[in-house]
Amino acid sequence: MSAEAQLRAMVEQPWRCSNCEQLHHGLFDLACFAPDYWKEEEVYEPNASLRLDGDFLSEDFCVLGGEYFFVRCVALIPVVGMKETFGFGVWSSLSRTNFEKYIEKFDTGFDVDQGPWFGWLSNRLKNYPDTLALPCDVYPQPKRKRPHLVVTGYEHPLALDIRDGMAPEKLLEIYEANGHCPERPAEKPSSHGWRGLFGLRK
Ligand SMILES: [Zn+2]
C-alpha cells in the first residue's frame, strides 16, 4: 500500500496504534509538551495561575526566569494529495510586550488582523535538521484557537513543508519517530466514544 493510501485508510476509520496502544483518528496532531528550554518537571499548572516573575508552565504559556516568554502554537502542515492538514503543536518565544498582549486577549480571542508577531521556534522536531531557534511568525487566531506558527527567514525543510505541504511518506515517518505505529491494520470504529478523543485542534 502506498503511503498516501495508508493515510487515506487512517482517515477513513480509527486505527489502533501498536506502539502507544491508543485508538487514533485520522491525521492526529502531535504536540511538544513544553519549550525545549524547560528543564523542570513536566507538569502543567492551570493557565489561570500564570506568573510572570519566575518559572511557569501551563498548556499554553511558559515563562523562564521571569525573562523569557513562550506560547504554545500550532504549525499547520498540508499533506500532498490529502485534504486533511497535519498540526504540529510547537512553542515559540515572544517578546514580553506581545506575550502580555496575548494573555490579555487569550480568553476573548483575537481579530483576524492581529499580528504576526516575531518569535523563535523553541523545539527540536524529529525528522528535521535542527529546528531550535528558527525564526518564525506567530499569528494570533480568533475564537480561542491556538496561534498559527509559520517558519520564516530561510529555506529550512520545515518552512517548506508548512508552505508547500509534505509528502505522505514523511508524515508516516514523523508519526513513527514520535512513538506511533501506523502500519497496524485499522479496527472497526465503535458506535460511539472515539470521535473527538484524538486529533483535537484548539
Ligand atoms: Zn500511537
Residues whose N, C-alpha, C, O or C-beta is under 5 A from the ligand:
A	BS01	ZN	C17 C20 E21 G179 H180 C181
